[in-house]
Amino acid sequence: MVLDAIRARRTTREFTDAEVSDSDLELLIEAATWAPNHRATEPWRFIVLAREGEMRRKVAQIVYDWTYENVKNPNPERREASSTDAKQEILDAPAFMYVYSVQGNNDEVTQENYAATACAVQNLMLAAHSMGIGVGWSTGRPCLANVGTAIGAEPDWDIVGALYIGYPAKIQHRQSEAQRKPVNDVTIWS
Ligand SMILES: Cc1cc2nc3c(=O)[nH]c(=O)nc-3n(C[C@H](O)[C@H](O)[C@H](O)COP(=O)(O)O)c2cc1C
């Protein structure tokens, strides 16, 4: 049931070494494209960086450099460690992709497009979950490092996230530990 998948899906950032095939990635992206989108803009764009590919290595290095320049910790060893971690996580992910949203002709459409693309990512994550594949959605270092033009994104695309994808090495938050507020804390019934 969709409801079970919605509840059981968890962010995953540690993976086994098992490969995620291109055909599986295609299936995930196709699932993403079934997200609702107003005015049929289909605003999502996906950039997949092959595991052993030159572009993956290039992006990992850009993220390393960005992290080294921007981590707040003044200790050079800590900076080096954070930067190496950020780089290695990108290199190690069995699959790794960026998701962008194209802008509309005005702010209203741009916002709709961004919302639709976020729905697309959730579709992708739920489809992945149904296939035993885990996804970690990040808007952190891999996005802040501004890799857009290096990977072929148009300069005016809005970044929605970087997705680390693979078969979970372990369940990061056990279902019993995953918490959400009760419905009545977040709902006004009037
Ligand atoms: C827009 C967005 C950005 C996120 N960025 C990050 C991130 O940069 N780093 C990270 O570790 N997790 C990130 N996450 C994952 C959330 O931290 C995660 O969804 C949250 O902890 C709840 O866990 P769950 O996905 O297992 O329910 C992001 C999630 C969303 C929706």
The ligand as an SDF file (V2000), in Angstrom:
LIG
                    3D

 31 33  0  0  0  0  0  0  0  0999 V2000
   14.4890   19.6460    0.9500 C   0  0  0  0  0  0  0  0  0  0  0  0
   15.2490   18.6650    1.7960 C   0  0  0  0  0  0  0  0  0  0  0  0
   16.6000   18.8530    1.9980 C   0  0  0  0  0  0  0  0  0  0  0  0
   17.3340   17.9620    2.7750 C   0  0  0  0  0  0  0  0  0  0  0  0
   18.6870   18.1750    2.9360 N   0  0  0  0  0  0  0  0  0  0  0  0
   19.3990   17.3450    3.7130 C   0  0  0  0  0  0  0  0  0  0  0  0
   20.7960   17.5590    3.8910 C   0  0  0  0  0  0  0  0  0  0  0  0
   21.3670   18.5010    3.3430 O   0  0  0  0  0  0  0  0  0  0  0  0
   21.4770   16.6970    4.6700 N   0  0  0  0  0  0  0  0  0  0  0  0
   20.8530   15.6340    5.2670 C   0  0  0  0  0  0  0  0  0  0  0  0
   21.5220   14.8850    5.9720 O   0  0  0  0  0  0  0  0  0  0  0  0
   19.5320   15.3830    5.1000 N   0  0  0  0  0  0  0  0  0  0  0  0
   18.7970   16.2170    4.3390 C   0  0  0  0  0  0  0  0  0  0  0  0
   17.4570   15.9790    4.1430 N   0  0  0  0  0  0  0  0  0  0  0  0
   16.8390   14.7820    4.7390 C   0  0  0  0  0  0  0  0  0  0  0  0
   16.0940   15.1370    6.0060 C   0  0  0  0  0  0  0  0  0  0  0  0
   17.0060   15.4970    7.0080 O   0  0  0  0  0  0  0  0  0  0  0  0
   15.2330   13.9330    6.4020 C   0  0  0  0  0  0  0  0  0  0  0  0
   14.1770   13.8340    5.4880 O   0  0  0  0  0  0  0  0  0  0  0  0
   14.7100   14.0540    7.8190 C   0  0  0  0  0  0  0  0  0  0  0  0
   15.7260   13.8500    8.7400 O   0  0  0  0  0  0  0  0  0  0  0  0
   13.5820   13.0680    8.1110 C   0  0  0  0  0  0  0  0  0  0  0  0
   14.0480   11.7560    7.9290 O   0  0  0  0  0  0  0  0  0  0  0  0
   13.2790   10.7430    6.9620 P   0  0  0  0  0  0  0  0  0  0  0  0
   13.4900   11.2390    5.5490 O   0  0  0  0  0  0  0  0  0  0  0  0
   13.9340    9.4190    7.2010 O   0  0  0  0  0  0  0  0  0  0  0  0
   11.8240   10.7550    7.3360 O   0  0  0  0  0  0  0  0  0  0  0  0
   16.6910   16.8550    3.3680 C   0  0  0  0  0  0  0  0  0  0  0  0
   15.3210   16.6640    3.1420 C   0  0  0  0  0  0  0  0  0  0  0  0
   14.6120   17.5430    2.3850 C   0  0  0  0  0  0  0  0  0  0  0  0
   13.1300   17.3150    2.1470 C   0  0  0  0  0  0  0  0  0  0  0  0
  1  2  1  0
  2  3  1  0
  2 30  2  0
  3  4  2  0
  4  5  1  0
  4 28  1  0
  5  6  2  0
  6  7  1  0
  6 13  1  0
  7  8  2  0
  7  9  1  0
  9 10  1  0
 10 11  2  0
 10 12  1  0
 12 13  2  0
 13 14  1  0
 14 15  1  0
 14 28  1  0
 15 16  1  0
 16 17  1  0
 16 18  1  0
 18 19  1  0
 18 20  1  0
 20 21  1  0
 20 22  1  0
 22 23  1  0
 23 24  1  0
 24 25  2  0
 24 26  1  0
 24 27  1  0
 28 29  2  0
 29 30  1  0
 30 31  1  0
M  END
$$$$
